[in-house]
């Protein structure tokens, strides 16, 4: 799926990160969402390498990246720790400054990356999210119903791990479809998601990611609440998705960033796989 890309692993101060990279030109880091891996970019990355050096990485805990223990207070899956991985990866690859595109969990890591490394992140694009802090401070029954997994995965070990582990592929399909068709996902991509998600260590690590989001991440976000992103920010959302239905993404993000633009894409949540051409055109217009 990534013909012509180089696959490698880079050891950071807290994890070993699996990634592919290719192309030439200005560097762009692509970060995936839950419950996927870097493979979610397989329809986008080959087009972006015509203009950029593209790095598509597995977040720590996901795919073939390492899966460290959660640590005290889930600190090892704080978005700060996960963002540090990616900053160190880009440094190791020789990229001092770079753009970042993140979807879902990867977008939340990207948000923290831009906050913690403002001198390094030149541009940021987030796909189908509003900030975690905003969501947890504006919870209602519609959010709880649509994003039930946010409240399921944060339950203490090992309740979600044991329940998901009983039939990981069933859970993966139900989570990605939200009881709708997932025919847009390429069979080879779905097989890769299944391979990785059937690893009990990934199931546990992804739970730790969500547990961190409602504990230590909120503490970090509270400290930085009045500090807006300075880099240009592109916000894309699926017009058939939950974020669009529950929030006004541009209005929300303008309270967290100084230079915001964006628009809807005619998809559900999995924008890059459902509408790769529209995603590519939006990213090219922003990144160039």
Secondary structure as a PSIPRED ss2 file (coil, helix, strand):
# PSIPRED VFORMAT (PSIPRED V4.0)

   1 X C   1.000  0.000  0.000
   2 X C   1.000  0.000  0.000
   3 X C   1.000  0.000  0.000
   4 X C   1.000  0.000  0.000
   5 X C   1.000  0.000  0.000
   6 X E   0.000  0.000  1.000
   7 X E   0.000  0.000  1.000
   8 X E   0.000  0.000  1.000
   9 X E   0.000  0.000  1.000
  10 X E   0.000  0.000  1.000
  11 X E   0.000  0.000  1.000
  12 X C   1.000  0.000  0.000
  13 X C   1.000  0.000  0.000
  14 X C   1.000  0.000  0.000
  15 X C   1.000  0.000  0.000
  16 X E   0.000  0.000  1.000
  17 X E   0.000  0.000  1.000
  18 X E   0.000  0.000  1.000
  19 X E   0.000  0.000  1.000
  20 X E   0.000  0.000  1.000
  21 X E   0.000  0.000  1.000
  22 X E   0.000  0.000  1.000
  23 X E   0.000  0.000  1.000
  24 X C   1.000  0.000  0.000
  25 X C   1.000  0.000  0.000
  26 X C   1.000  0.000  0.000
  27 X E   0.000  0.000  1.000
  28 X E   0.000  0.000  1.000
  29 X E   0.000  0.000  1.000
  30 X E   0.000  0.000  1.000
  31 X E   0.000  0.000  1.000
  32 X C   1.000  0.000  0.000
  33 X C   1.000  0.000  0.000
  34 X C   1.000  0.000  0.000
  35 X C   1.000  0.000  0.000
  36 X C   1.000  0.000  0.000
  37 X C   1.000  0.000  0.000
  38 X H   0.000  1.000  0.000
  39 X H   0.000  1.000  0.000
  40 X H   0.000  1.000  0.000
  41 X H   0.000  1.000  0.000
  42 X C   1.000  0.000  0.000
  43 X C   1.000  0.000  0.000
  44 X C   1.000  0.000  0.000
  45 X H   0.000  1.000  0.000
  46 X H   0.000  1.000  0.000
  47 X H   0.000  1.000  0.000
  48 X H   0.000  1.000  0.000
  49 X C   1.000  0.000  0.000
  50 X C   1.000  0.000  0.000
  51 X C   1.000  0.000  0.000
  52 X C   1.000  0.000  0.000
  53 X E   0.000  0.000  1.000
  54 X E   0.000  0.000  1.000
  55 X E   0.000  0.000  1.000
  56 X E   0.000  0.000  1.000
  57 X E   0.000  0.000  1.000
  58 X C   1.000  0.000  0.000
  59 X C   1.000  0.000  0.000
  60 X C   1.000  0.000  0.000
  61 X C   1.000  0.000  0.000
  62 X C   1.000  0.000  0.000
  63 X C   1.000  0.000  0.000
  64 X C   1.000  0.000  0.000
  65 X C   1.000  0.000  0.000
  66 X C   1.000  0.000  0.000
  67 X C   1.000  0.000  0.000
  68 X C   1.000  0.000  0.000
  69 X C   1.000  0.000  0.000
  70 X C   1.000  0.000  0.000
  71 X C   1.000  0.000  0.000
  72 X H   0.000  1.000  0.000
  73 X H   0.000  1.000  0.000
  74 X H   0.000  1.000  0.000
  75 X H   0.000  1.000  0.000
  76 X H   0.000  1.000  0.000
  77 X H   0.000  1.000  0.000
  78 X C   1.000  0.000  0.000
  79 X H   0.000  1.000  0.000
  80 X H   0.000  1.000  0.000
  81 X H   0.000  1.000  0.000
  82 X H   0.000  1.000  0.000
  83 X H   0.000  1.000  0.000
  84 X H   0.000  1.000  0.000
  85 X H   0.000  1.000  0.000
  86 X H   0.000  1.000  0.000
  87 X H   0.000  1.000  0.000
  88 X H   0.000  1.000  0.000
  89 X H   0.000  1.000  0.000
  90 X H   0.000  1.000  0.000
  91 X H   0.000  1.000  0.000
  92 X H   0.000  1.000  0.000
  93 X C   1.000  0.000  0.000
  94 X C   1.000  0.000  0.000
  95 X C   1.000  0.000  0.000
  96 X C   1.000  0.000  0.000
  97 X C   1.000  0.000  0.000
  98 X E   0.000  0.000  1.000
  99 X E   0.000  0.000  1.000
 100 X E   0.000  0.000  1.000
 101 X E   0.000  0.000  1.000
 102 X E   0.000  0.000  1.000
 103 X E   0.000  0.000  1.000
 104 X C   1.000  0.000  0.000
 105 X H   0.000  1.000  0.000
 106 X H   0.000  1.000  0.000
 107 X H   0.000  1.000  0.000
 108 X H   0.000  1.000  0.000
 109 X H   0.000  1.000  0.000
 110 X H   0.000  1.000  0.000
 111 X H   0.000  1.000  0.000
 112 X H   0.000  1.000  0.000
 113 X H   0.000  1.000  0.000
 114 X H   0.000  1.000  0.000
 115 X H   0.000  1.000  0.000
 116 X H   0.000  1.000  0.000
 117 X C   1.000  0.000  0.000
 118 X C   1.000  0.000  0.000
 119 X C   1.000  0.000  0.000
 120 X C   1.000  0.000  0.000
 121 X E   0.000  0.000  1.000
 122 X E   0.000  0.000  1.000
 123 X E   0.000  0.000  1.000
 124 X E   0.000  0.000  1.000
 125 X E   0.000  0.000  1.000
 126 X E   0.000  0.000  1.000
 127 X E   0.000  0.000  1.000
 128 X C   1.000  0.000  0.000
 129 X C   1.000  0.000  0.000
 130 X C   1.000  0.000  0.000
 131 X C   1.000  0.000  0.000
 132 X H   0.000  1.000  0.000
 133 X H   0.000  1.000  0.000
 134 X H   0.000  1.000  0.000
 135 X H   0.000  1.000  0.000
 136 X H   0.000  1.000  0.000
 137 X C   1.000  0.000  0.000
 138 X C   1.000  0.000  0.000
 139 X C   1.000  0.000  0.000
 140 X C   1.000  0.000  0.000
 141 X H   0.000  1.000  0.000
 142 X H   0.000  1.000  0.000
 143 X H   0.000  1.000  0.000
 144 X H   0.000  1.000  0.000
 145 X H   0.000  1.000  0.000
 146 X H   0.000  1.000  0.000
 147 X C   1.000  0.000  0.000
 148 X H   0.000  1.000  0.000
 149 X H   0.000  1.000  0.000
 150 X H   0.000  1.000  0.000
 151 X H   0.000  1.000  0.000
 152 X H   0.000  1.000  0.000
 153 X C   1.000  0.000  0.000
 154 X C   1.000  0.000  0.000
 155 X C   1.000  0.000  0.000
 156 X C   1.000  0.000  0.000
 157 X C   1.000  0.000  0.000
 158 X C   1.000  0.000  0.000
 159 X H   0.000  1.000  0.000
 160 X H   0.000  1.000  0.000
 161 X H   0.000  1.000  0.000
 162 X H   0.000  1.000  0.000
 163 X H   0.000  1.000  0.000
 164 X H   0.000  1.000  0.000
 165 X H   0.000  1.000  0.000
 166 X C   1.000  0.000  0.000
 167 X C   1.000  0.000  0.000
 168 X H   0.000  1.000  0.000
 169 X H   0.000  1.000  0.000
 170 X H   0.000  1.000  0.000
 171 X H   0.000  1.000  0.000
 172 X H   0.000  1.000  0.000
 173 X H   0.000  1.000  0.000
 174 X H   0.000  1.000  0.000
 175 X H   0.000  1.000  0.000
 176 X H   0.000  1.000  0.000
 177 X H   0.000  1.000  0.000
 178 X C   1.000  0.000  0.000
 179 X C   1.000  0.000  0.000
 180 X C   1.000  0.000  0.000
 181 X C   1.000  0.000  0.000
 182 X C   1.000  0.000  0.000
 183 X C   1.000  0.000  0.000
 184 X C   1.000  0.000  0.000
 185 X C   1.000  0.000  0.000
 186 X C   1.000  0.000  0.000
 187 X H   0.000  1.000  0.000
 188 X H   0.000  1.000  0.000
 189 X H   0.000  1.000  0.000
 190 X H   0.000  1.000  0.000
 191 X H   0.000  1.000  0.000
 192 X H   0.000  1.000  0.000
 193 X H   0.000  1.000  0.000
 194 X H   0.000  1.000  0.000
 195 X H   0.000  1.000  0.000
 196 X H   0.000  1.000  0.000
 197 X H   0.000  1.000  0.000
 198 X C   1.000  0.000  0.000
 199 X C   1.000  0.000  0.000
 200 X H   0.000  1.000  0.000
 201 X H   0.000  1.000  0.000
 202 X H   0.000  1.000  0.000
 203 X H   0.000  1.000  0.000
 204 X H   0.000  1.000  0.000
 205 X H   0.000  1.000  0.000
 206 X H   0.000  1.000  0.000
 207 X H   0.000  1.000  0.000
 208 X H   0.000  1.000  0.000
 209 X H   0.000  1.000  0.000
 210 X H   0.000  1.000  0.000
 211 X H   0.000  1.000  0.000
 212 X H   0.000  1.000  0.000
 213 X H   0.000  1.000  0.000
 214 X C   1.000  0.000  0.000
 215 X C   1.000  0.000  0.000
 216 X H   0.000  1.000  0.000
 217 X H   0.000  1.000  0.000
 218 X H   0.000  1.000  0.000
 219 X H   0.000  1.000  0.000
 220 X H   0.000  1.000  0.000
 221 X H   0.000  1.000  0.000
 222 X H   0.000  1.000  0.000
 223 X H   0.000  1.000  0.000
 224 X C   1.000  0.000  0.000
 225 X C   1.000  0.000  0.000
 226 X C   1.000  0.000  0.000
 227 X C   1.000  0.000  0.000
 228 X C   1.000  0.000  0.000
 229 X E   0.000  0.000  1.000
 230 X C   1.000  0.000  0.000
 231 X C   1.000  0.000  0.000
 232 X E   0.000  0.000  1.000
 233 X E   0.000  0.000  1.000
 234 X E   0.000  0.000  1.000
 235 X E   0.000  0.000  1.000
 236 X E   0.000  0.000  1.000
 237 X E   0.000  0.000  1.000
 238 X E   0.000  0.000  1.000
 239 X C   1.000  0.000  0.000
 240 X C   1.000  0.000  0.000
 241 X C   1.000  0.000  0.000
 242 X H   0.000  1.000  0.000
 243 X H   0.000  1.000  0.000
 244 X H   0.000  1.000  0.000
 245 X H   0.000  1.000  0.000
 246 X H   0.000  1.000  0.000
 247 X C   1.000  0.000  0.000
 248 X C   1.000  0.000  0.000
 249 X H   0.000  1.000  0.000
 250 X H   0.000  1.000  0.000
 251 X H   0.000  1.000  0.000
 252 X H   0.000  1.000  0.000
 253 X H   0.000  1.000  0.000
 254 X C   1.000  0.000  0.000
 255 X C   1.000  0.000  0.000
 256 X C   1.000  0.000  0.000
 257 X E   0.000  0.000  1.000
 258 X C   1.000  0.000  0.000
 259 X C   1.000  0.000  0.000
 260 X E   0.000  0.000  1.000
 261 X E   0.000  0.000  1.000
 262 X E   0.000  0.000  1.000
 263 X E   0.000  0.000  1.000
 264 X E   0.000  0.000  1.000
 265 X E   0.000  0.000  1.000
 266 X C   1.000  0.000  0.000
 267 X C   1.000  0.000  0.000
 268 X C   1.000  0.000  0.000
 269 X C   1.000  0.000  0.000
 270 X C   1.000  0.000  0.000
 271 X H   0.000  1.000  0.000
 272 X H   0.000  1.000  0.000
 273 X H   0.000  1.000  0.000
 274 X H   0.000  1.000  0.000
 275 X C   1.000  0.000  0.000
 276 X H   0.000  1.000  0.000
 277 X H   0.000  1.000  0.000
 278 X H   0.000  1.000  0.000
 279 X H   0.000  1.000  0.000
 280 X H   0.000  1.000  0.000
 281 X H   0.000  1.000  0.000
 282 X H   0.000  1.000  0.000
 283 X H   0.000  1.000  0.000
 284 X H   0.000  1.000  0.000
 285 X H   0.000  1.000  0.000
 286 X H   0.000  1.000  0.000
 287 X H   0.000  1.000  0.000
 288 X C   1.000  0.000  0.000
